[in-house]
């Protein structure tokens, strides 16, 4: 029984779903598009920040989100961030192409900073 639990734990910890990387931290969204090449993907253009995707585009394909609801909330967060000129952190659970397969976005806003 212990061997099965250890094997399962090792598989889960090495799973690509569990791994990932920050695409960008503390960046501003300067533009947003609701689709990319007519696919179910939205794209943001980033200015500043630190990370692999600094000053590049970052795409959020629906297939890389947990479900369509999570993807929709990410899009709504990006829209609010651009409206408020807030900073964002973006995470990709797929490390093979970080800037093309993002799934998580966190917005930070301070009225005194704007």
N, C-alpha and C positions, 0 to 999 in steps of 0.2 A: 504493500500500500504506500509506503514512504517513497519508493522509487517512482510510482505513478504520479504522486503529488509533485515530486521534484522535477520530473520530466515535463509535466504540464506547466509548472511555474517557469521553467527554462524556455519553453515554447512561447508562452505569453510575453515574457520579458524581451524576447528577441523578435517578436512580431513587428512588422512594419507599421501596424496600427498604433503601437505603443511608442514608436520612435518618432522623432521630428526635430524641427529646428526653427528658431525665430528667423523669419524672413526680414523683418525690420522692427526697430524699436524707436519710439519717440520721433515719428515722422509726421509730415502733413500730407493730406490727400489734396492734390491740386486739380484732379480731373477724375471723372468716373463714367464708365459706359456700362449699359445694362446687358450687353452681349459681346462676344468676341468671335469673329468669323461665323456668325449666325449660330453659335453653340450656346447651350445653357450654362453660360459662364459670365460673370461680371468681372470687370477689370478696373483697377484703380491705378492712377499715376501718382508716384510718390516724390516728394521733395524732402531732402535732408534725412535726418535720422541716422541710425547706425545699424549695420547688418548687411547681409549678402545682397539684398535687393534695394539698397539705397539709391535714390534717384533713378529708379526704373519703374516698369509696370509690374503689378502683381495681379494675377488672375485667380478667381475663386470658382472652379468648376463645381457644379452641383454634385457630381459623382464623388468628390472628395469630402463632402460634408456628411455628417452622421445621417441626416435626412433632409428633405426639402425644407422643413421648418427651420432647421439650423442655418441652412443656406440663405433663406429669406431674412432671418434676423441679422446675419452678417451683412447683407446688402443694405438693410435699414440702418445698421450701425455706421456703415461707410457713408451713406447719404447724410446722416446727422453730423458725422465728423466733418464732412466738407462744408456743411452749412454753418457750423459753429467755429470753423477753423481750429478744430481740436487736434491733438496729437493722437496717433494710433500706434499700436503694436500689432504685428501680424505674425501668425504661426502657421507653419505647414507641417502636417503629419507625415508627408511624403518627402523624403530627402533627395529623391532622384532629380527633381526639378522644382526647387523651392519656390521660385517666383511664379511658376505656372500652376501650382497645385495647392494654394493656400486654403485654409478652412476656418481659421479662428481670427477674429479681430477684436481688439480691446481699444476703446476710446477713452482718452483722458482730457478733461476740460477744466479750465480755470478762468473765470471771468476776468480776473486781474491780469492774466497773461495775454489777453486779446485786446 
